[in-house]
Amino acid sequence: MAPAVEVLQGTLDLLILKTLALEPMHGWGIAQRIQQVSRDILQIQQGSLYPALYRLERKKWIRAEWGASENNRRAKFYTLTKTGRQQLEKEMAEWKQMSAAVALILQRV
């Protein structure tokens, strides 16, 4: 198994928005889903995750509601808003463009 890597600056918002596009989740669930889907390569620390969630909430890209987690604990569940869905589409397009440009450079240099 490959070692875990730190998420690049600016990509955490994209990963959170994409994860929430599937279904509402609490913070720990978001971190676990990202880790699981990335085959344990990406691990999101709480010190990065929760400030990002608060920032996305302030931008109105996500909204939060209190509810009960799988183990009946009180947890904040985050949901993607319409504005957040639009932002996700924009960021995905930018990511594809940027990663294609980086790939071109890596192939040539």
Backbone bond lengths (Angstrom), bond angles and torsions (degrees), N, CA, C in turn:
res aa  C-N    CA-C-N  psi(-1)  N-CA   C-N-CA  omega(-1)  CA-C   N-CA-C  phi
1 M - - - 1.457 - - 1.530 109.10 -
2 A 1.308 116.58 137.81 1.463 122.18 179.56 1.523 110.14 -71.36
3 P 1.331 117.08 148.22 1.466 119.10 178.50 1.535 110.70 -68.37
4 A 1.322 115.28 152.98 1.471 120.72 177.77 1.523 109.27 -65.24
5 V 1.316 116.12 145.54 1.454 121.41 176.86 1.517 109.20 -122.05
6 E 1.305 114.51 155.30 1.454 120.50 178.50 1.523 109.44 -77.30
7 V 1.315 116.34 142.08 1.459 121.18 179.56 1.526 108.56 -71.05
8 L 1.336 116.60 134.49 1.454 121.32 179.27 1.522 111.71 -61.47
9 Q 1.310 115.30 145.30 1.457 121.52 176.14 1.529 109.65 -52.24
10 G 1.305 117.29 129.61 1.457 121.01 176.60 1.521 114.95 90.92
11 T 1.325 118.36 -11.28 1.462 119.12 -179.52 1.523 113.56 -94.19
12 L 1.322 117.60 -16.23 1.460 120.14 -177.88 1.528 111.09 -61.35
13 D 1.332 117.64 -42.56 1.469 120.42 178.74 1.522 110.22 -57.73
14 L 1.321 116.56 -45.60 1.463 121.50 179.97 1.530 110.60 -60.53
15 L 1.319 117.29 -44.91 1.460 121.22 -179.38 1.530 111.56 -64.03
16 I 1.326 116.54 -40.30 1.466 120.28 178.86 1.527 110.13 -66.35
17 L 1.323 117.20 -47.43 1.466 120.46 -179.63 1.527 110.88 -59.90
18 K 1.321 117.29 -44.12 1.462 121.43 179.98 1.527 110.56 -63.22
19 T 1.319 117.11 -41.29 1.462 121.49 179.44 1.527 110.90 -63.92
20 L 1.325 116.58 -42.00 1.466 120.26 -179.36 1.525 112.60 -75.38
21 A 1.331 117.84 -14.51 1.467 120.12 176.94 1.529 110.23 -65.47
22 L 1.306 117.12 -23.34 1.463 121.62 -179.38 1.526 112.51 -79.18
23 E 1.341 116.08 -45.47 1.461 121.13 -178.24 1.524 109.54 -171.85
24 P 1.343 117.31 157.28 1.470 119.86 174.79 1.536 109.93 -62.03
25 M 1.326 116.18 144.35 1.461 120.85 -179.11 1.519 110.24 -148.82
26 H 1.319 115.35 158.24 1.461 119.99 171.56 1.521 108.02 -89.62
27 G 1.333 115.89 166.13 1.455 121.41 -173.33 1.511 114.50 -53.78
28 W 1.325 116.87 -48.75 1.464 120.26 -178.88 1.522 110.03 -61.54
29 G 1.343 117.23 -38.55 1.460 121.68 178.60 1.519 111.86 -63.67
30 I 1.333 116.41 -38.44 1.470 120.79 177.98 1.525 109.73 -61.95
31 A 1.320 116.34 -48.99 1.469 120.93 -179.95 1.524 111.02 -60.48
32 Q 1.337 116.85 -42.14 1.461 121.03 -179.90 1.523 111.74 -65.76
33 R 1.341 117.15 -41.13 1.469 121.04 -179.74 1.527 110.39 -63.87
34 I 1.343 116.65 -44.29 1.466 120.09 179.17 1.528 110.06 -61.37
35 Q 1.308 116.68 -43.78 1.465 121.11 179.43 1.532 110.23 -63.81
36 Q 1.321 116.80 -44.57 1.462 121.60 -178.16 1.533 111.60 -64.54
37 V 1.327 116.80 -49.94 1.468 120.60 -177.06 1.532 110.89 -65.19
38 S 1.338 117.00 -32.66 1.466 120.29 179.36 1.532 112.35 -83.80
39 R 1.326 116.34 8.79 1.467 122.20 -178.74 1.527 111.54 57.01
40 D 1.312 114.82 43.76 1.472 123.71 176.46 1.522 114.30 68.96
41 I 1.324 118.11 13.89 1.467 120.12 178.71 1.523 110.03 -82.23
42 L 1.337 117.13 -40.12 1.464 120.92 179.37 1.516 109.66 -100.88
43 Q 1.325 115.07 123.35 1.459 120.53 176.90 1.523 108.00 -124.66
44 I 1.314 115.89 121.03 1.458 121.45 -176.56 1.526 108.84 -96.80
45 Q 1.311 116.16 122.01 1.459 121.67 179.24 1.535 110.03 -82.12
46 Q 1.326 116.58 148.14 1.463 120.91 179.77 1.521 111.56 -57.57
47 G 1.336 116.26 -34.18 1.460 120.50 -179.95 1.521 113.46 -65.59
48 S 1.319 116.91 -17.98 1.464 121.69 175.11 1.523 111.16 -101.42
49 L 1.334 116.38 -39.11 1.458 121.48 -173.77 1.524 112.86 -64.35
50 Y 1.322 117.57 -53.00 1.464 119.53 -172.63 1.530 113.03 -68.22
51 P 1.324 119.92 -39.89 1.472 118.00 172.90 1.528 111.96 -60.31
52 A 1.330 117.35 -36.99 1.473 120.51 178.13 1.528 110.03 -65.78
53 L 1.320 117.67 -42.91 1.470 120.63 178.81 1.525 110.80 -61.53
54 Y 1.332 117.20 -43.23 1.476 120.31 178.57 1.524 110.56 -63.85
55 R 1.336 116.68 -39.90 1.458 120.89 179.45 1.535 110.65 -64.09
56 L 1.321 117.11 -44.47 1.464 121.16 179.37 1.531 111.27 -65.68
57 E 1.311 115.71 -33.91 1.464 120.18 177.46 1.536 110.31 -68.32
58 R 1.320 116.89 -42.10 1.473 120.71 177.31 1.522 111.40 -61.73
59 K 1.340 116.76 -35.34 1.466 121.09 179.49 1.530 111.82 -78.61
60 K 1.343 116.00 -5.11 1.469 123.17 -179.92 1.535 112.34 68.05
61 W 1.330 116.79 26.33 1.459 121.52 176.09 1.526 110.38 -86.41
62 I 1.341 115.69 -23.89 1.462 121.46 174.35 1.522 107.88 -135.55
63 R 1.325 116.10 161.48 1.467 120.16 172.41 1.525 107.62 -131.15
64 A 1.311 115.34 155.71 1.463 120.04 -176.04 1.526 110.52 -121.19
65 E 1.306 114.41 145.21 1.462 122.80 176.04 1.511 108.84 -141.01
66 W 1.317 116.28 141.00 1.457 119.55 177.73 1.526 109.70 -78.24
67 G 1.320 115.59 142.31 1.459 121.73 178.24 1.518 109.65 -159.56
68 A 1.320 116.34 -172.85 1.464 121.72 -179.78 1.525 109.41 -103.07
69 S 1.321 115.69 132.98 1.469 121.38 178.60 1.523 109.79 -78.61
70 E 1.335 115.69 -179.98 1.468 121.80 -179.18 1.530 111.98 -56.25
71 N 1.323 116.14 -34.38 1.468 119.96 -179.15 1.534 111.97 -98.85
72 N 1.333 116.24 25.06 1.471 123.92 175.63 1.520 114.48 63.91
73 R 1.300 117.50 25.50 1.467 121.21 174.44 1.510 108.78 -94.95
74 R 1.302 115.49 148.93 1.462 121.13 177.55 1.534 108.53 -70.14
75 A 1.318 116.07 128.69 1.475 120.44 -177.55 1.520 109.22 -146.47
76 K 1.319 115.04 152.66 1.458 121.67 175.74 1.523 107.77 -87.63
77 F 1.327 116.33 123.54 1.458 121.58 178.16 1.518 109.02 -102.67
78 Y 1.313 115.80 132.79 1.460 122.11 -176.97 1.527 109.75 -105.49
79 T 1.332 115.02 139.56 1.455 122.74 -179.12 1.523 108.78 -128.74
80 L 1.303 116.40 141.31 1.458 122.02 176.56 1.532 109.04 -73.98
81 T 1.326 116.98 133.45 1.465 121.53 177.23 1.537 108.91 -91.57
82 K 1.319 116.05 173.23 1.471 120.23 176.95 1.529 109.94 -60.70
83 T 1.337 116.15 -43.04 1.466 120.76 177.51 1.522 110.52 -63.06
84 G 1.329 116.73 -38.75 1.457 121.49 177.71 1.513 112.26 -64.35
85 R 1.321 116.71 -37.93 1.466 121.07 178.01 1.535 110.56 -64.68
86 Q 1.331 115.62 -40.21 1.467 120.16 177.16 1.529 110.47 -65.00
87 Q 1.326 116.42 -41.81 1.462 121.14 178.58 1.527 110.61 -64.04
88 L 1.318 116.43 -39.42 1.465 120.77 177.88 1.528 110.50 -59.00
89 E 1.315 116.75 -46.69 1.473 120.16 179.24 1.528 110.76 -59.95
90 K 1.330 116.32 -43.30 1.470 121.32 179.62 1.530 110.55 -62.76
91 E 1.331 116.45 -47.31 1.466 120.26 -177.78 1.518 112.07 -68.12
92 M 1.330 117.31 -34.29 1.469 119.45 177.40 1.523 110.56 -65.51
93 A 1.326 116.97 -40.79 1.469 120.45 178.26 1.525 110.43 -63.90
94 E 1.333 117.06 -43.28 1.466 120.81 178.90 1.522 110.89 -64.41
95 W 1.346 116.81 -40.36 1.462 120.83 179.89 1.529 110.52 -62.78
96 K 1.330 117.21 -44.22 1.464 121.08 179.69 1.531 110.61 -61.45
97 Q 1.306 116.42 -42.47 1.467 121.00 179.48 1.527 110.54 -64.59
98 M 1.323 116.77 -46.50 1.467 121.74 -179.07 1.531 111.11 -64.94
99 S 1.328 117.71 -45.65 1.462 119.63 -177.65 1.529 110.97 -67.59
100 A 1.334 117.78 -33.42 1.464 120.38 176.03 1.528 110.37 -65.93
101 A 1.323 116.98 -39.90 1.466 120.96 179.11 1.528 110.74 -65.84
102 V 1.323 117.29 -42.68 1.471 120.98 178.64 1.525 109.72 -64.09
103 A 1.331 116.62 -41.76 1.470 120.36 179.17 1.532 110.98 -60.47
104 L 1.326 117.02 -40.04 1.468 119.83 178.03 1.522 111.25 -61.40
105 I 1.310 115.78 -43.92 1.473 119.83 179.70 1.518 110.98 -64.78
106 L 1.313 117.47 -43.96 1.467 120.61 -179.26 1.522 112.16 -64.59
107 Q 1.317 117.56 -31.80 1.460 121.04 178.30 1.520 112.06 -71.99
108 R 1.320 116.35 -32.26 1.475 121.15 -173.11 1.524 113.57 -91.40
109 V 1.283 117.86 -30.96 1.467 120.61 -171.86 1.509 111.54 -85.77
